[in-house]
Amino acid sequence: MSSQNATVQVSAGFPGPLAVLSDTENYGGYPTFCALLVIIVLGKWKVRHDYKSLIPVMVYFDATGLFLNWITPFFVDMTVCQSNWMWLAGDLLFVIKDGLRCGYLIWKTVAVTGYIPRQYIHVTVWTAILISFALYHAFIWTSYNFVGDCQGLSHPQAFQVVQIVLYLYWLSIDAFTATCMITFLRGHIKKMSTIKVSQKAGKQTMIARVLSREIWRICWAALLGTITSSCAIAEFVLQTKVLYLRGSIMCISHFILVLSVVDARGDDDGSSTSSQGGQPGTVSVTARDTTANRDTAVNRA
């Protein structure tokens, strides 16, 4: 509500073609539906009992929530209260989506770097998910008003505090992921570049190249999330539009995470490393071992 007004005020001074920026937040969901199509076409739509499945589940909830948001304006006969219930249904799906995103980033970080002992990975991941759930629920129930004419915020002062805390939490998750991944990559890329993996077909693959490809995907997703969360906080403080297409940029970060799932191609997918005995940077000598380290051992700890 207030963000839409701020967008109009900022873009009102733009001449000609630039005025279209006032509507760019409506385009945020398109990358999500592209990610959904990629998952379906490449056969990665199945949900299994591992942390990798957090990504397709995240996309499913995001696409469903966006669909509800998009169809709500078509019901022109809805009252404000009825529309609020539709928007609320979409936000409840986004609660799950954003929580799963936080959980996946934390899992990927600790699984690759080994900074956290294996026996604590489940606790760490689910703590990150549940904190996001709790903060987002607080954000929802302080914003939606179902009393009287259902106009305005239900708890304006509490809403302001919760909004800042929620975005700060997401910002901390993204910053933590990017920092840990970049630090790990810089500390190990030289050593890893000298290690070769023998594939079944006799090919020689440099682990450093494969590992850096996977880590940089996660880094880019985390960095884009850091940008969007930072701009959301800045917009709240400054009460003016700071970044257009913020929704699209966040969805693009989701799409990058999807690439880390669909790029599983047998032995070449052995790019992730897992800690052994809590020591980061331990690498198996075969691609099969590295694949097992990431996709099996971590999840069955």
LONURO-624399 format. One record per atom (N, C-alpha, C): x negated, z, y negated; residue in three letters. Coordinates in steps of 0.02 Angstrom, whole numbers. Layout:
BEGIN
       u       w       v  dodren
       X       Z       Y     ALA
...
% end
This chain:
BEGIN
       u       w       v  dodren
     -42       0      60     MET
       0       0       0     MET
     -43       0     -62     MET
     -81      54     -73     SER
    -123      57    -132     SER
    -179       6    -127     SER
    -205      -8     -67     SER
    -258     -58     -60     SER
    -233    -127     -77     SER
    -171    -143     -61     GLN
    -144    -208     -79     GLN
    -138    -214    -154     GLN
    -117    -161    -187     ASN
    -113    -163    -260     ASN
    -181    -173    -291     ASN
    -232    -138    -263     ALA
    -300    -145    -289     ALA
    -324    -216    -280     ALA
    -308    -247    -223     THR
    -329    -315    -211     THR
    -300    -363    -263     THR
    -236    -353    -278     VAL
    -204    -397    -327     VAL
    -235    -388    -396     VAL
    -250    -326    -415     GLN
    -279    -314    -480     GLN
    -348    -345    -487     GLN
    -388    -340    -435     VAL
    -456    -367    -439     VAL
    -456    -442    -439     VAL
    -415    -472    -396     SER
    -416    -545    -390     SER
    -376    -580    -445     SER
    -338    -540    -483     ALA
    -296    -572    -534     ALA
    -337    -608    -586     ALA
    -399    -584    -598     GLY
    -441    -615    -648     GLY
    -479    -675    -622     GLY
    -475    -690    -558     PHE
    -512    -746    -530     PHE
    -478    -812    -549     PHE
    -517    -861    -568     PRO
    -486    -926    -586     PRO
    -474    -968    -525     PRO
    -424   -1011    -528     GLY
    -411   -1063    -479     GLY
    -419   -1044    -407     GLY
    -463   -1079    -371     PRO
    -470   -1070    -298     PRO
    -488    -999    -277     PRO
    -525    -963    -319     LEU
    -547    -896    -300     LEU
    -489    -847    -295     LEU
    -432    -864    -324     ALA
    -375    -819    -320     ALA
    -350    -809    -249     ALA
    -369    -855    -204     VAL
    -347    -850    -134     VAL
    -377    -789    -100     VAL
    -430    -761    -129     LEU
    -462    -702     -99     LEU
    -415    -643     -95     LEU
    -363    -643    -136     SER
    -316    -587    -134     SER
    -278    -583     -68     SER
    -276    -638     -31     ASP
    -239    -640      32     ASP
    -283    -640      94     ASP
    -348    -632      85     THR
    -394    -640     142     THR
    -386    -585     194     THR
    -360    -527     176     GLU
    -351    -475     225     GLU
    -300    -494     279     GLU
    -259    -544     264     ASN
    -210    -566     313     ASN
    -241    -609     369     ASN
    -305    -628     360     TYR
    -336    -672     408     TYR
    -379    -633     458     TYR
    -379    -568     454     GLY
    -424    -528     494     GLY
    -416    -533     568     GLY
    -356    -550     592     GLY
    -345    -549     664     GLY
    -366    -611     702     GLY
    -382    -665     667     TYR
    -398    -727     702     TYR
    -459    -721     749     TYR
    -514    -689     728     PRO
    -570    -680     776     PRO
    -550    -641     838     PRO
    -502    -595     831     THR
    -480    -556     889     THR
    -446    -601     940     THR
    -403    -646     917     PHE
    -369    -691     964     PHE
    -418    -742     993     PHE
    -469    -760     955     CYS
    -522    -803     984     CYS
    -558    -766    1039     CYS
    -573    -701    1028     ALA
    -605    -661    1080     ALA
    -560    -655    1141     ALA
    -496    -648    1130     LEU
    -449    -644    1186     LEU
    -450    -708    1228     LEU
    -451    -765    1194     LEU
    -454    -829    1230     LEU
    -519    -836    1269     LEU
    -574    -815    1239     VAL
    -639    -819    1272     VAL
    -639    -777    1336     VAL
    -612    -717    1331     ILE
    -609    -673    1390     ILE
    -568    -704    1446     ILE
    -511    -733    1427     ILE
    -467    -763    1477     ILE
    -498    -826    1508     ILE
    -524    -870    1466     VAL
    -550    -934    1490     VAL
    -611    -923    1535     VAL
    -654    -875    1517     LEU
    -715    -863    1556     LEU
    -704    -815    1614     LEU
    -642    -795    1625     GLY
    -627    -753    1682     GLY
    -652    -682    1677     GLY
    -659    -655    1616     LYS
    -682    -587    1606     LYS
    -625    -540    1587     LYS
    -564    -559    1605     TRP
    -505    -522    1583     TRP
    -489    -462    1628     TRP
    -519    -458    1686     LYS
    -504    -404    1732     LYS
    -533    -337    1707     LYS
    -496    -284    1720     VAL
    -518    -217    1700     VAL
    -542    -180    1762     VAL
    -603    -157    1760     ARG
    -632    -121    1816     ARG
    -649     -50    1795     ARG
    -671     -10    1842     HIS
    -687      60    1829     HIS
    -760      66    1805     HIS
    -774      37    1748     ASP
    -841      44    1718     ASP
    -833      39    1642     ASP
    -885      58    1608     TYR
    -882      59    1535     TYR
    -883     -11    1505     TYR
    -906     -61    1543     LYS
    -903    -129    1517     LYS
    -831    -151    1505     LYS
    -785    -124    1543     SER
    -714    -143    1537     SER
    -682    -116    1473     SER
    -718     -73    1437     LEU
    -691     -49    1374     LEU
    -681    -106    1325     LEU
    -722    -158    1330     ILE
    -717    -214    1283     ILE
    -655    -256    1293     ILE
    -641    -281    1354     PRO
    -577    -318    1361     PRO
    -516    -276    1346     PRO
    -517    -211    1364     VAL
    -460    -168    1348     VAL
    -454    -161    1272     VAL
    -510    -154    1238     MET
    -509    -151    1165     MET
    -477    -213    1135     MET
    -495    -271    1160     VAL
    -467    -334    1135     VAL
    -393    -337    1148     VAL
    -371    -315    1207     TYR
    -299    -317    1223     TYR
    -258    -275    1174     TYR
    -281    -214    1161     PHE
    -245    -170    1114     PHE
    -248    -198    1043     PHE
    -305    -225    1024     ASP
    -311    -252     956     ASP
    -264    -311     946     ASP
    -263    -357     995     ALA
    -220    -416     989     ALA
    -147    -397     989     ALA
    -128    -349    1030     THR
     -57    -328    1031     THR
     -37    -295     965     THR
     -81    -251     939     GLY
     -67    -220     875     GLY
     -61    -270     818     GLY
    -106    -319     817     LEU
    -103    -371     766     LEU
     -40    -412     772     LEU
     -20    -426     833     PHE
      42    -464     843     PHE
     102    -426     814     PHE
     105    -361     826     LEU
     159    -321     797     LEU
     157    -323     721     LEU
      98    -319     692     ASN
      92    -321     619     ASN
     113    -389     592     ASN
      98    -442     627     TRP
     114    -508     603     TRP
     189    -523     607     TRP
     222    -498     658     ILE
     294    -514     665     ILE
     338    -469     623     ILE
     312    -412     601     THR
     353    -365     562     THR
     384    -397     500     THR
     346    -435     459     PRO
     376    -464     399     PRO
     432    -514     414     PRO
     436    -540     475     PHE
     488    -589     491     PHE
     557    -556     497     PHE
     558    -491     507     PHE
     623    -456     512     PHE
     644    -435     441     PHE
     672    -482     405     VAL
     686    -472     334     VAL
     742    -421     324     VAL
     783    -409     373     ASP
     839    -362     366     ASP
     819    -290     380     ASP
     756    -279     396     MET
     733    -211     411     MET
     732    -168     348     MET
     750    -105     356     THR
     741     -58     301     THR
     667     -38     298     THR
     649      -2     246     VAL
     580      21     239     VAL
     561      67     296     VAL
     607     110     315     CYS
     593     157     370     CYS
     582     119     436     CYS
     623      69     448     GLN
     615      30     510     GLN
     549      -9     510     GLN
     530     -35     452     SER
     465     -69     448     SER
     408     -21     460     SER
     415      40     434     ASN
     363      89     445     ASN
     353     104     519     ASN
     407     106     556     TRP
     402     118     627     TRP
     365      61     662     TRP
     376       0     639     MET
     340     -58     668     MET
     266     -54     652     MET
     250     -39     588     TRP
     180     -32     569     TRP
     147      26     607     TRP
     185      79     617     LEU
     159     136     655     LEU
     142     117     727     LEU
     186      77     758     ALA
     173      56     827     ALA
     107      16     831     ALA
      95     -27     781     GLY
      32     -64     780     GLY
     -28     -18     771     GLY
     -21      31     726     ASP
     -77      77     714     ASP
     -92     120     775     ASP
     -41     138     813     LEU
     -53     178     873     LEU
     -94     138     924     LEU
     -86      72     925     LEU
    -127      30     968     LEU
    -198      25     940     LEU
    -204      23     874     PHE
    -271      21     843     PHE
    -309      86     854     PHE
    -272     141     862     VAL
    -304     205     878     VAL
    -346     198     941     VAL
    -315     169     992     ILE
    -350     160    1056     ILE
    -406     110    1049     ILE
    -393      55    1014     LYS
    -444       3    1006     LYS
    -506      29     973     LYS
    -500      65     917     ASP
    -559      89     881     ASP
    -594     145     919     ASP
    -556     185     956     GLY
    -588     237     997     GLY
    -630     206    1052     GLY
    -604     154    1085     LEU
    -642     121    1138     LEU
    -704      87    1111     LEU
    -699      60    1051     ARG
    -757      29    1020     ARG
    -813      80    1009     ARG
    -794     138     983     CYS
    -844     192     974     CYS
    -875     213    1040     CYS
    -833     219    1091     GLY
    -858     239    1157     GLY
    -906     188    1186     GLY
    -889     123    1178     TYR
    -933      71    1205     TYR
   -1001      71    1170     TYR
   -1000      77    1104     LEU
   -1063      77    1067     LEU
   -1108     135    1088     LEU
   -1078     194    1097     ILE
   -1117     252    1117     ILE
   -1143     242    1188     ILE
   -1101     217    1234     TRP
   -1123     206    1302     TRP
   -1180     156    1304     TRP
   -1173     100    1268     LYS
   -1225      49    1269     LYS
   -1290      77    1241     LYS
   -1285     117    1189     THR
   -1345     145    1159     THR
   -1383     191    1206     THR
   -1347     238    1236     VAL
   -1380     287    1280     VAL
   -1401     255    1346     VAL
   -1364     203    1369     ALA
   -1382     170    1431     ALA
   -1446     129    1424     ALA
   -1453      97    1366     VAL
   -1512      55    1355     VAL
   -1573      97    1337     VAL
   -1564     144    1291     THR
   -1621     181    1266     THR
   -1641     240    1310     THR
   -1593     269    1346     GLY
   -1609     327    1387     GLY
   -1621     390    1347     GLY
   -1598     392    1284     TYR
   -1610     450    1241     TYR
   -1571     511    1264     TYR
   -1517     500    1301     ILE
   -1476     556    1326     ILE
   -1480     555    1403     ILE
   -1492     613    1435     PRO
   -1494     615    1508     PRO
   -1431     587    1539     PRO
   -1440     556    1597     ARG
   -1385     521    1629     ARG
   -1325     566    1642     ARG
   -1337     629    1659     GLN
   -1281     673    1677     GLN
   -1236     689    1617     GLN
   -1260     675    1556     TYR
   -1220     690    1497     TYR
   -1188     628    1466     TYR
   -1197     570    1498     ILE
   -1172     509    1468     ILE
   -1095     509    1464     ILE
   -1062     529    1518     HIS
    -989     530    1518     HIS
    -961     575    1463     HIS
    -990     634    1456     VAL
    -968     681    1405     VAL
    -979     653    1336     VAL
   -1036     622    1325     THR
   -1051     593    1259     THR
   -1003     537    1241     THR
    -991     493    1288     VAL
    -948     435    1275     VAL
    -876     458    1260     VAL
    -850     502    1302     TRP
    -780     524    1292     TRP
    -772     569    1231     TRP
    -824     604    1213     THR
    -821     642    1150     THR
    -815     596    1091     THR
    -854     542    1091     ALA
    -850     493    1036     ALA
    -780     461    1033     ALA
    -752     445    1092     ILE
    -686     414    1094     ILE
    -632     463    1068     ILE
    -634     525    1091     LEU
    -581     573    1073     LEU
    -584     593    1000     LEU
    -644     597     972     ILE
    -650     613     901     ILE
    -618     558     859     ILE
    -631     495     878     SER
    -600     439     842     SER
    -524     441     850     SER
    -500     456     911     PHE
    -428     463     922     PHE
    -399     515     875     PHE
    -429     574     872     ALA
    -402     629     833     ALA
    -401     612     758     ALA
    -456     584     733     LEU
    -459     569     661     LEU
    -410     513     643     LEU
    -404     464     686     TYR
    -358     409     670     TYR
    -286     434     672     TYR
    -270     477     720     HIS
    -202     505     722     HIS
    -189     546     658     HIS
    -237     584     636     ALA
    -228     621     573     ALA
    -218     574     515     ALA
    -255     518     515     PHE
    -247     467     463     PHE
    -175     439     464     PHE
    -149     426     523     ILE
     -82     396     529     ILE
     -29     444     504     ILE
     -31     506     529     TRP
      24     552     515     TRP
      21     582     445     TRP
     -34     571     409     THR
     -35     590     338     THR
     -17     532     292     THR
     -11     472     321     SER
       4     413     279     SER
      77     391     286     SER
     103     387     346     TYR
     171     363     354     TYR
     223     415     333     TYR
     271     392     295     ASN
     324     436     270     ASN
     390     414     300     ASN
     423     458     336     PHE
     487     443     367     PHE
     543     487     339     PHE
     531     514     280     VAL
     580     558     248     VAL
     612     520     190     VAL
     678     527     183     GLY
     713     496     126     GLY
     710     420     131     GLY
     684     389      77     ASP
     680     316      76     ASP
     616     290     108     ASP
     575     335     136     CYS
     513     317     173     CYS
     461     284     129     CYS
     465     294      63     GLN
     416     265      18     GLN
     358     314       8     GLN
     300     285      -7     GLY
     241     325     -23     GLY
     210     357      38     GLY
     159     399      25     LEU
     123     435      78     LEU
     158     500      93     LEU
     153     520     156     SER
     185     583     175     SER
     146     644     149     SER
      79     641     151     HIS
      37     695     127     HIS
     -22     665      88     HIS
     -13     649      25     PRO
     -63     611     -13     PRO
    -132     644     -14     PRO
    -135     709     -27     GLN
    -200     742     -32     GLN
    -236     743      35     GLN
    -200     761      87     ALA
    -230     763     154     ALA
    -251     692     175     ALA
    -211     643     156     PHE
    -227     573     174     PHE
    -294     553     146     PHE
    -308     571      84     GLN
    -371     552      52     GLN
    -430     582      89     GLN
    -424     645     108     VAL
    -478     679     143     VAL
    -489     648     212     VAL
    -434     638     248     VAL
    -439     611     316     VAL
    -467     540     316     VAL
    -447     501     266     GLN
    -472     432     262     GLN
    -547     430     254     GLN
    -573     471     211     ILE
    -646     474     200     ILE
    -681     497     264     ILE
    -655     550     295     VAL
    -687     576     356     VAL
    -686     525     412     VAL
    -630     489     419     LEU
    -625     439     472     LEU
    -676     383     463     LEU
    -681     357     402     TYR
    -729     303     391     TYR
    -801     328     394     TYR
    -812     389     374     LEU
    -880     417     381     LEU
    -899     424     454     LEU
    -850     442     496     TYR
    -864     449     567     TYR
    -881     380     597     TYR
    -840     330     582     TRP
    -855     263     607     TRP
    -922     238     581     TRP
    -936     254     517     LEU
   -1001     234     488     LEU
   -1058     267     526     LEU
   -1051     330     543     SER
   -1104     366     579     SER
   -1115     336     648     SER
   -1061     317     683     ILE
   -1068     286     749     ILE
   -1106     220     744     ILE
   -1087     178     696     ASP
   -1120     114     688     ASP
   -1193     122     667     ASP
   -1205     167     619     ALA
   -1274     178     596     ALA
   -1318     207     652     ALA
   -1290     253     691     PHE
   -1327     282     747     PHE
   -1345     228     799     PHE
   -1297     186     815     THR
   -1309     132     864     THR
   -1363      85     839     THR
   -1356      60     778     ALA
   -1404      13     752     ALA
   -1474      43     747     ALA
   -1478     105     723     THR
   -1543     138     716     THR
   -1578     148     783     THR
   -1540     173     833     CYS
   -1569     185     899     CYS
   -1590     120     932     CYS
   -1549      69     928     MET
   -1566       6     960     MET
   -1627     -26     928     MET
   -1630     -27     862     ILE
   -1687     -58     828     ILE
   -1750     -18     842     ILE
   -1746      48     840     THR
   -1804      90     855     THR
   -1829      78     926     THR
   -1783      75     973     PHE
   -1802      63    1043     PHE
   -1834      -5    1050     PHE
   -1805     -55    1019     LEU
   -1832    -123    1025     LEU
   -1901    -128     995     LEU
   -1911     -99     936     ARG
   -1976    -103     904     ARG
   -2029     -65     944     ARG
   -2009      -9     975     GLY
   -2058      30    1012     GLY
   -2077       2    1079     GLY
   -2036     -44    1106     HIS
   -2047     -68    1174     HIS
   -2057    -143    1181     HIS
   -2044    -181    1128     ILE
   -2046    -253    1134     ILE
   -2116    -278    1152     ILE
   -2167    -246    1125     LYS
   -2236    -268    1140     LYS
   -2253    -255    1212     LYS
   -2234    -196    1237     LYS
   -2249    -180    1306     LYS
   -2208    -223    1353     LYS
   -2144    -234    1336     MET
   -2100    -272    1379     MET
   -2119    -345    1383     MET
   -2151    -371    1331     SER
   -2168    -442    1329     SER
   -2220    -460    1381     SER
   -2254    -411    1408     THR
   -2305    -424    1458     THR
   -2279    -419    1530     THR
   -2215    -399    1537     ILE
   -2187    -389    1603     ILE
   -2144    -449    1621     ILE
   -2153    -475    1679     LYS
   -2115    -532    1703     LYS
   -2073    -512    1763     LYS
   -2015    -543    1768     VAL
   -1971    -529    1824     VAL
   -1967    -590    1869     VAL
   -1977    -581    1933     SER
   -1973    -636    1981     SER
   -1900    -646    2001     SER
   -1873    -704    1987     GLN
   -1805    -719    2007     GLN
   -1805    -748    2078     GLN
   -1747    -751    2109     LYS
   -1741    -777    2177     LYS
   -1766    -849    2181     LYS
   -1754    -888    2128     ALA
   -1773    -958    2128     ALA
   -1846    -967    2109     ALA
   -1882    -913    2098     GLY
   -1952    -916    2082     GLY
   -1967    -922    2009     GLY
   -1916    -922    1967     LYS
   -1927    -927    1895     LYS
   -1956    -862    1868     LYS
   -1993    -868    1814     GLN
   -2021    -810    1781     GLN
   -1985    -801    1714     GLN
   -1958    -741    1705     THR
   -1919    -726    1645     THR
   -1950    -668    1608     THR
   -1958    -675    1544     MET
   -1986    -620    1504     MET
   -1931    -570    1489     MET
   -1940    -508    1511     ILE
   -1890    -456    1501     ILE
   -1879    -444    1426     ILE
   -1932    -449    1387     ALA
   -1926    -436    1316     ALA
   -1876    -483    1283     ALA
   -1877    -546    1302     ARG
   -1832    -595    1272     ARG
   -1759    -579    1290     ARG
   -1747    -563    1353     VAL
   -1679    -548    1375     VAL
   -1654    -483    1345     VAL
   -1698    -433    1346     LEU
   -1679    -368    1318     LEU
   -1665    -372    1244     LEU
   -1708    -407    1208     SER
   -1697    -412    1135     SER
   -1633    -449    1118     SER
   -1616    -499    1159     ARG
   -1554    -536    1147     ARG
   -1494    -489    1153     ARG
   -1494    -447    1204     GLU
   -1437    -402    1213     GLU
   -1435    -347    1160     GLU
   -1494    -320    1145     ILE
   -1496    -266    1095     ILE
   -1475    -292    1026     ILE
   -1498    -352    1008     TRP
   -1481    -377     942     TRP
   -1407    -393     936     TRP
   -1374    -411     990     ARG
   -1301    -419     987     ARG
   -1268    -353     968     ARG
   -1288    -299    1000     ILE
   -1260    -234     984     ILE
   -1277    -214     913     ILE
   -1339    -228     892     CYS
   -1360    -211     824     CYS
   -1318    -247     772     CYS
   -1306    -311     783     TRP
   -1266    -349     734     TRP
   -1195    -323     731     TRP
   -1167    -306     789     ALA
   -1099    -279     789     ALA
   -1097    -212     751     ALA
   -1148    -170     763     ALA
   -1151    -105     729     ALA
   -1163    -114     654     ALA
   -1206    -161     635     LEU
   -1221    -172     564     LEU
   -1159    -198     527     LEU
   -1122    -242     558     LEU
   -1060    -266     527     LEU
   -1009    -209     520     LEU
   -1006    -166     571     GLY
    -963    -108     566     GLY
    -985     -61     511     GLY
   -1050     -53     503     THR
   -1077     -11     449     THR
   -1057     -39     381     THR
   -1061    -104     373     ILE
   -1043    -136     310     ILE
    -969    -125     293     ILE
    -926    -137     342     THR
    -854    -130     329     THR
    -835     -58     315     THR
    -863     -11     351     SER
    -847      60     339     SER
    -873      82     271     SER
    -933      61     254     SER
    -962      79     189     SER
    -920      51     132     SER
    -898     -12     139     CYS
    -858     -42      86     CYS
    -789      -9      81     CYS
    -761      12     139     ALA
    -697      46     137     ALA
    -703     112      99     ALA
    -757     148     110     ILE
    -768     211      73     ILE
    -779     197      -1     ILE
    -817     145     -16     ALA
    -830     127     -86     ALA
    -766     107    -122     ALA
    -723      69     -87     GLU
    -659      49    -118     GLU
    -615     109    -132     GLU
    -617     159     -87     PHE
    -577     219     -98     PHE
    -603     258    -158     PHE
    -669     263    -163     VAL
    -698     302    -218     VAL
    -690     265    -285     VAL
    -704     200    -285     LEU
    -703     162    -347     LEU
    -633     137    -365     LEU
    -586     140    -317     GLN
    -518     115    -328     GLN
    -518      42    -351     GLN
    -561       2    -319     THR
    -563     -69    -334     THR
    -587    -105    -271     THR
    -574    -169    -267     LYS
    -593    -208    -209     LYS
    -668    -220    -210     LYS
    -702    -205    -155     VAL
    -774    -214    -150     VAL
    -791    -273    -104     VAL
    -755    -279     -48     LEU
    -771    -331       1     LEU
    -708    -365      25     LEU
    -704    -431      15     TYR
    -649    -469      42     TYR
    -666    -490     114     TYR
    -613    -507     151     LEU
    -621    -524     222     LEU
    -649    -466     263     LEU
    -637    -405     240     ARG
    -663    -347     276     ARG
    -634    -343     347     ARG
    -569    -359     352     GLY
    -539    -359     419     GLY
    -569    -411     464     GLY
    -583    -470     436     SER
    -613    -523     477     SER
    -683    -504     499     SER
    -721    -473     454     ILE
    -789    -453     472     ILE
    -788    -402     528     ILE
    -742    -355     525     MET
    -737    -306     579     MET
    -718    -339     645     MET
    -672    -387     642     CYS
    -653    -422     703     CYS
    -710    -464     730     CYS
    -751    -491     686     ILE
    -810    -529     708     ILE
    -858    -483     745     ILE
    -865    -421     721     SER
    -907    -373     757     SER
    -880    -359     826     SER
    -813    -358     833     HIS
    -782    -351     899     HIS
    -799    -411     942     HIS
    -797    -470     912     PHE
    -812    -532     949     PHE
    -883    -531     976     PHE
    -929    -505     936     ILE
    -999    -500     959     ILE
   -1004    -454    1019     ILE
    -966    -400    1019     LEU
    -966    -356    1077     LEU
    -938    -392    1138     LEU
    -889    -436    1128     VAL
    -862    -474    1183     VAL
    -917    -518    1214     VAL
    -961    -545    1172     LEU
   -1015    -587    1197     LEU
   -1061    -548    1243     LEU
   -1069    -483    1230     SER
   -1112    -443    1274     SER
   -1081    -433    1342     SER
   -1016    -444    1348     VAL
    -981    -438    1412     VAL
    -980    -505    1448     VAL
    -963    -559    1412     VAL
    -955    -624    1445     VAL
   -1022    -655    1462     VAL
   -1077    -628    1437     ASP
   -1143    -657    1450     ASP
   -1173    -630    1515     ASP
   -1131    -604    1560     ALA
   -1155    -579    1624     ALA
   -1161    -638    1672     ALA
   -1222    -659    1686     ARG
   -1232    -719    1727     ARG
   -1279    -703    1785     ARG
   -1255    -659    1827     GLY
   -1294    -644    1887     GLY
   -1358    -608    1872     GLY
   -1415    -636    1897     ASP
   -1479    -603    1889     ASP
   -1501    -601    1817     ASP
   -1481    -650    1777     ASP
   -1502    -650    1707     ASP
   -1470    -594    1668     ASP
   -1419    -564    1696     ASP
   -1386    -509    1662     ASP
   -1424    -444    1669     ASP
   -1481    -445    1702     GLY
   -1519    -385    1709     GLY
   -1560    -370    1648     GLY
   -1529    -375    1590     SER
   -1566    -366    1528     SER
   -1564    -296    1502     SER
   -1516    -257    1525     SER
   -1512    -189    1502     SER
   -1557    -145    1544     SER
   -1581     -92    1514     THR
   -1620     -44    1550     THR
   -1584      22    1550     THR
   -1598      62    1598     SER
   -1566     127    1603     SER
   -1619     179    1613     SER
   -1606     239    1591     SER
   -1655     291    1597     SER
   -1660     316    1668     SER
   -1719     332    1688     GLN
   -1731     362    1752     GLN
   -1766     428    1739     GLN
   -1730     481    1755     GLY
   -1757     547    1740     GLY
   -1757     562    1666     GLY
   -1713     526    1629     GLY
   -1707     540    1557     GLY
   -1761     509    1516     GLY
   -1803     464    1544     GLN
   -1856     434    1507     GLN
   -1835     365    1483     GLN
   -1836     351    1416     PRO
   -1816     286    1391     PRO
   -1868     233    1407     PRO
   -1844     171    1414     GLY
   -1889     115    1421     GLY
   -1912     103    1491     GLY
   -1886     138    1541     THR
   -1906     127    1609     THR
   -1874      63    1634     THR
   -1913      17    1660     VAL
   -1888     -48    1680     VAL
   -1902     -60    1753     VAL
   -1851     -86    1788     SER
   -1860    -102    1858     SER
   -1900    -167    1864     SER
   -1924    -180    1924     VAL
   -1966    -239    1933     VAL
   -1926    -299    1955     VAL
   -1863    -290    1970     THR
   -1821    -347    1989     THR
   -1760    -350    1947     THR
   -1733    -409    1939     ALA
   -1672    -416    1899     ALA
   -1614    -381    1932     ALA
   -1612    -380    1998     ARG
   -1559    -345    2033     ARG
   -1560    -271    2017     ARG
   -1619    -243    2013     ASP
   -1625    -171    1997     ASP
   -1602    -157    1927     ASP
   -1621    -199    1879     THR
   -1601    -186    1810     THR
   -1527    -194    1802     THR
   -1497    -241    1837     THR
   -1424    -249    1835     THR
   -1390    -187    1862     THR
   -1415    -161    1916     ALA
   -1386    -102    1946     ALA
   -1394     -42    1899     ALA
   -1451     -38    1866     ASN
   -1462      18    1820     ASN
   -1409      20    1766     ASN
   -1391     -38    1740     ARG
   -1343     -38    1685     ARG
   -1272     -32    1709     ARG
   -1253     -73    1756     ASP
   -1183     -80    1772     ASP
   -1158     -32    1827     ASP
   -1204       0    1863     THR
   -1182      42    1919     THR
   -1205     114    1911     THR
   -1270     123    1903     ALA
   -1296     192    1903     ALA
   -1270     233    1846     ALA
   -1266     202    1787     VAL
   -1243     239    1728     VAL
   -1171     261    1736     VAL
   -1130     216    1762     ASN
   -1059     231    1767     ASN
   -1043     279    1825     ASN
   -1087     283    1875     ARG
   -1073     326    1931     ARG
   -1112     391    1928     ARG
   -1143     405    1870     ALA
   -1182     467    1864     ALA
   -1137     527    1869     ALA
% end
